[in-house]
């Protein structure tokens, strides 16, 4: 007894402790999930965000006379980079946009088998062959490197590498005396790195002259739109960057403090086909870095105000509003004046108007021909013209829709005559053998109908339809509605008007 | 779960097929016997008077025509009596025709009755029965016709052959004026001539 008494409090304590542990286990994660005050920022729940590529800002205000400088050339201050930074800053303020900078893509591809390593190897190979005066081999390696670099957009991600490729390509062509090809190579060099400068006296006079000429020609002839070599390449870059829009900023015009600020925003069209379209464009005269940044900011903000962002995206597919179908129909009346049910077969024509989500109005007409029953109680075949109208309730998806229709039904029976008296069948017009009361002749029936059906999309607006329905008639030209409760099955094809 | 769903689907399909089959049953031989039949060879004369149980006028050679309408198991129609094998001469003193009653066809045997045509009285309740076996896809009917077809001595058998099918059956084939033919008919059966004789009951 004493043992039992002593055991009970222990048991209670253990149970209480278990409950406390359970409660603690429930509460602690909740506290851990609470935001830490002044600590590490709590990760924001992920929301759908649109990736927008920010192409490198370029300052194309090249001064050919300043292409070669005394002393060691340093990375000159690039006004274009500031413009790209301004664009990225504006984009970063929008929670539903992820600005994608070349550095982001570059970092994401630093694996050992990176194409950049291959290109760099080809550059080194080309440089060695150039120094060994094995010019054709050098050109082959450099051209291979340039091709590879362009395929993986190293002119955007690693412009210095591509610039070197073009530089040595141009030098090789000059060695070969192919001045025109060298000219193109030097222009490509400037396209990739317009801010690049060279040590004066490092190259022979002729080479410097050729490069200077290329710079002069670049200013005159190279349109800024050819930043990536055309729209198709921009499209490819967006695919590569998994972005749907790109912002390009650059400075053009005369060197120095003059020139223009230009901003372009291109995005993939949401129309079928999804081609690249110019969504925003702005140009202003250069009047200082702040004003240039303001131009970029204004242009990008204006585009963002109207851009399709995930929260503004119309996710609901524009469903069809009208459904027209033609069907083969089969029907039997469950209540008949004949001793056995008889078949009715024909066709149907239906139209449903989806008034709003889940609700539609419908109208339907069936023309059915009756077939002889087992005992020949139908004196003759007859036609049924059945009209139905009402409202429907539907569920729709990409696959089609399911609907439940309710409405009024009207049947016109053309020439219905039935009797179970064989004398009336053999002598239908002989009142002596066949009293009129022995023949039923319902002509019209009015009642209510319900139907359950499904539309399954086959191809585009064409769909397969199946529906089953039943009706009950309350009004007839005969008092007891001798024909009633038709069950119908219909199947066919339909067309949805989008 | 899937199996159960499949079974449900199977049952639904089977039910639908059964419904269609039941409805299609109306397309079977529900009109097999509809048409005009004539006895051939001529109905044999009764071996002894009373083989047709004393139907006056029908005891000798009698030629019988049946106009049948079959509706499932129900059979209605007319039976006519002639004295010559051309089916032109009515038999004097008897009704020219009688309506069949209680006609039934079970798919093998056609059973019917008709009011004794002799004497030709409307109120007569004396019935003559027939049980004819169908053969040849409804082209031939053969069996006894008499007052007591189930008796120990069955009445003579009649053999009928179809001469008109359902499609050719005209309205005049169906006319029957249950009056006595007092004189030989002046016209034959069929659409071209009236089926009824003249005279009073």
Interface residues (C-beta under 8 A of the other chain):
Chain A: X330 X332 X339 X340 X341 X342 X343 X371 X372 X373 X374 X375 X376 X377 X422 X423 X425 X426 X427 X433 X489
Chain B: X16 X19 X20 X22 X23 X24 X25 X26 X27 X28 X30 X31 X69 X70 X71 X72 X73 X74 X75 X76 X77 X99 X103 X174
